[in-house]
Amino acid sequence: MYRHIAQYSPKSADDFVGDLYRKMNSLAELGLTGTSKEELGVGIRLLVYRDRRFYIRVTDDTLSVLKVAHGHQNITSDDFTESSS
């Protein structure tokens, strides 16, 4: 994502990644967050940030980003492998 944005505006890419990093750190500190998306897989949660959807799983010591999708992209349980579910 960084490389794509940086083609047009390196500063915007830096800002986006910095904002995203701060948001993910905040999520990791808060623990369980986002909207439950159990229909996609066990423990999957959705966080919407800007025009992206972040599919995450939060455990006691880890926040894992399973998939990042554009807000208009259709996502189903088929988009998640057994290893991510």
Secondary structure, 3 states (H helix, E strand, C coil): CHHHHHHHCHHHHHHHHHHHHHHHHHHHHHCCCCEECCCCCCCCEEEEECCEEEEEEECCCCEEEEEEEECCCCCCHHHCCCCCC
